[in-house]
Amino acid sequence: MLQKSPMKLYETAIGSINQMKKEILQKLKYDYQVQKDSLLAVEVYLKAAPDDAFLSARKSAILEELVEKDKLIQQFNTSINNVTSLFIIEKAITPFKKEKPKILSGMITASIVSFVFSIVLIFLLEVKTRRKSWGI
């Protein structure tokens, strides 16, 4: 059975994480470009109707989204090759003694608990009948 060295596993993990980050970065850049295009369209409409409050609010919302997306793009650019996690993979070790369910102790515990609750129930029923007989 072939085993990979820990360094090879680490490099594989880093490669897959970086690939995932690159895909996210591409998606963010595409969304950023779409937002820029919609900002340009809103600015064109604002030139035609400069008093439109909806378009002004839309422009400010798009600008805020662009700033957030730009921050995310910068974070992903800096984190693509700067992965500081380490994966430690060890072989599984079989236990010396196999663990089995403890059926007997479970049954004894259940019977004791049910016995205690039945005594409490009998006590409560007796108190209830005595109260009825006393007229309380």
Secondary structure, DSSP 8 states (H G I E B T S, - for coil): -----HHHHHHHHHHHHHHHHHHHHHHHHHHHHHHHHHHHHHHHHHHH-TT-HHHHHHHHHHHHHHHHHHHHHHHHHHHSS--------------SS-----HHHHHHHHHHHHHHHHHHHHHHHHHHHHHHHHT-
